[in-house]
Amino acid sequence: MPTLSIPALDEVVYLEPGETVLSGLYKAGFSYTVGCRRGGCGICKLDVIEGSFSYERPVADTVISTDERTDGTCLSCRAIPESNITIQMREYEVRLVNPLLRQINEKARLRAEALAAAPDTPTTPDAGAGDD
Amino acid sequence: MGVMRMGYAHVKVTDMTEAKNHYNGTMGLYETHSDVTPDGAKRVFYKGWDEWDHHSVVLEEGGVGVVKYGWKVEHEADIDDIEAKARTFGLTVERMSKGDNPEIGDGIRFVTPSEHVFEVYHQATAVGTEVGTHNPEVFPRHLVGIGVPALDHSLITTGDVGTMERMLSDVFGFYATERVQTSLDDDHECVGTWMTSNNQIHQMAVIGGPQGKLHHFAFRLEDWNSVGRAADLMTMDDVPIDIGPTRHGITRGQTVYFFDPSGNRNEVFAGGYLAFPDRPTNVWTVDQLGKGIFYHDRELNERFTTVLT
């Protein structure tokens, strides 16, 4: 359960595993300037100042240069966090546009944190075991 | 008559598997050929159901943006004519041979002032439309996805629209059906032009921006209903829609702008009024550009001038 911190807004957003930065932010009620959403235009670039991420699909060299592969530049529509990450926007800040989605995301994050913190929480039982 | 139409758009895609899902599965193009370039790049060739030449769209794996455009001329002699005009214009023209492009004949190639590669050819292997020519049905029964009939036009960007308009006019014999200008004064700057050689409202449009970039290439649809249905299918296939369905003030065409899986902008385009060379050119001033591009929103979205491949 990676989280995404936005220090500028004092916000922490919960991302589903395997979810892109862009998708996670939009689903949590945030918005910012994006373009093609398919890794082709580079408009949604931001900086990851802490944590790591990877691209699981091809990204054109014209969009992310060799230097940008290692300097924290994050093409947010394609980047999937590998750990908790902290982001910093470039020209345009992230805005909260849907407080309801924000609230739902906050609850999901707290629930996930509580689950992770609980000692020896029984997880999936072995095959064949009943539930409830 | 010279150039009849944009015969093919050859574009780059980052992932061929995803691109094929889009151009075949969602757009409904028919694959006619695939190969690997000497550099090892995968290519796939497509045609729409109502096109008769071998292909109209070429995808090449590795990057994004446009590789080149092919322009089909009516007569073999038109190639020489265009070559002479291109040289007069000051362009460097090279000959291309039959087979440089699969199933395309001899022709010429040059780089435009906008830094796009144009090829001009007369011969292409005839494959035939999917409904044939003998007592044809009005569309193929088993179309896939949107089922676009044909490639329609493209919009490219350049730092100098005026020079590109002059080139398309002097070399290709195109005329402008619509134009966007900074003002109506004599000393105006041309910031956009929509050009054609025949009754099609535009075959190539050019707007101000970086050199050598692709804004979009478009597929033809019949009417508003098919534009709406296309947008429905884009939602089903999770295709990111840029804008629409809406209408352009410029050309009066009905449209959806959307992105392929590599981020190249596509369009489905229907309608547009009949163009004639003696029809006075429509002129839009930049203060009304929003209405000209998106007739209902009346303002450009933030992607229109920034998202290019």
Interface residues (C-beta under 8 A of the other chain):
Chain A: T33 G35 C36 R37 R38 G39 G40 C41 I43 R57 P58 V59 A60 D61 T62 V63
Chain B: K12 T14 D15 E18 G63 V64 G65 P240 D242 F259 D260 P261 S262 G263 N264 R265 E302 R303 T306 V307 L308 T309
